[in-house]
């Protein structure tokens, strides 16, 4: 009915563009691969030049919203994807992509890939990086209050830390979801009680990470010295400090290591890509040391390839989280929705 | 055109309705129903309603929509009156400033707004209503003030001479004349509040609108079937509201052509200044947060934006982003304004308001469902438009279209019919009547419409962020990206880009805003 007509009208509008592009493509033999990535994927300029020089394959990046939005669209377009390679599906979302058969299975065999990370990838995708979501604290403010930094979830629920914590909602923020998963990984049977205690201890739940960090966190003028953020936030507080901090001064914020939940990101070949071989080569490149070494400073994540060397600026400030809370994508898949509804009933 | 117009003319005028209809069908209605037909099954059709939170969301949506709309329209009347009854220097500036909150992405002004709310205001219904009023008052000003300026002051004076009190003169003379514009404002504000996402997510506390639930189901729960069910229900309810509304909204045709020049009302100046100041406070807070850090003044954020210095992780190509945003805005305005004029011309000629009601539907649709729907509707050659560079500005045009129509149509519908008849009697063709009678009289409204489309496109975030974009970061998306990272520099630079967005929006609005004098002239 109307679909045809309206699509036709739109097609006419687009015709000029389409024609121009296709004739352009026809004259070149080289392949252009499209990476579908989340919004904040900003690798350094020219990072794909080495890949293009070696293989003749060009690379373009399209942004598909945040990771959750990207997966929602990928599940709808499974088999007829918006690109050839997807960057950035993480362990909290991977199962959804697997259920919808989004990927053409490929695990890169590049040397140096952390086998523990590869083991989480269900033989379908390749781990590319990892980072942690942790409770951060404002060092100076806690000193002023005469309170020691908390060391556990139980501390956060104790009277000493009453009214000090702010977190993004697990229902509207992936950071908030990761924190919730951390409490579950920490105490699979008693996490509901943890959250009841947190609620009774006046935890503030806000919509997104931005409100939590930039309006409620005491380092940015808010009232609360404890905030759910990233393990990479403290180094950013030094590197991006303005006015700059004196050399050698300690970070103004730090993480509560026992609350850190590991987020692993993966890249995969999208099923339906017309360039599967080339896409696999690109995945290999994404986990090669040359690309992996560029990531820590531009994306503030750790490389999945253990052979990638980290720059001094990064290693000076970043204390790696040695024993993070982890959860298998399959476990998350099995219960995520039920957990969210339970959590909503406790906190909402 | 009079109803006695010959059938051929009527047929031609009907063509004027086509482009607007096609756009809304192609980019809103078809995608939402395509998404629904692809995903909905009987389980989600009935099952989603028993999900926890859905009933609460419906209740909250209805409550906040009614309250927000009432508060916004009532609060908006004072500045609308003031800005249509004075012409002091800075008039255009005042109009532009009071419009800005509506144009800027929620996260930007919302955060500044959040910081200014008294601590006693809890997140929840009250905070949401106050924020909606702040963001949407511009709609009332923009739709009501142009009509208010054309009301002959002699009418009110006559009523007063006949013994009517000030309030009675307002209720029995002014209000009926304002009614079409007011109803327009109610419709737009109502839709904006009913489908509110950013404000509710930020200030709603535990409460959510249906729109937020659609997002949660699709993105967080991965329940796209449930999300589509909700989105279709939302669209159907919106359509029903529009249908009912048509009966209520009788366009008032006034024959008052000539007006004497009025004196500026002294109180108008005061109200205009107060309204501007109140609106400006969060905006000033925003500007400050791009140059204040830890109790110091700093230009570090601006240096990052204006130099080539490449701070890892904070790479911004501001000229590139600015150029893209401006190009998108120009394209969106170039599409929305002509289509809006055509639609208004049709509505004025046919004296039917059903069409422009239909064109309001995009405001009642879920941005999430539209975004997902476009992805699956235009997904195969030769209609594979996903990640086409032109898709964002075209979607901006669809978002801007209802506003363009709302601005142009009330003014156009007030053009005295005898002017057109006179021109026709003197032998002018319908097109010539339109070009020589309608266009000059609505030129001021057209300028306003251009300004609004530019500003809406510049600030559009919701729909754009859901489209897959090929190397096409706009100003608001760059703001989100920077403000998604930790650290002083990220925060300063993010707010810096927001200030750039603020400035170009102000310029677009100020350059295209009519002074009161030209309002009166129409």
Interface residues (C-beta under 8 A of the other chain):
Chain A: X2 X3 X5 X6 X7 X9 X10 X11 X13 X14 X17 X18 X34 X36 X39 X40 X42 X44 X45 X60 X61 X62 X63 X64 X65 X66 X68 X69 X71 X72 X73 X75 X76 X77 X80 X82 X83 X96 X171 X172 X177 X205 X206 X207 X208 X209 X210 X211 X213 X214 X215 X220 X221 X229 X230 X232 X233 X236 X237 X239 X240 X241 X242 X243 X297 X298 X299 X300 X336 X337 X340 X341 X344 X345 X347 X348
Chain B: X22 X25 X26 X27 X30 X34 X35 X38 X39 X51 X52 X53 X107 X111 X114 X115 X123 X201 X202 X203 X204 X206 X212 X215 X216 X218 X219 X220 X221 X222 X223 X224 X293 X294 X296 X298 X300 X301 X311 X312 X313 X314 X315 X371 X372 X375 X376 X377 X378 X379 X380 X382 X383 X385 X386 X387 X388 X389 X390 X394 X465 X466 X468 X469 X470 X471 X472 X473 X477 X480 X481 X483 X484 X485 X486 X487 X488 X489 X490 X491 X492
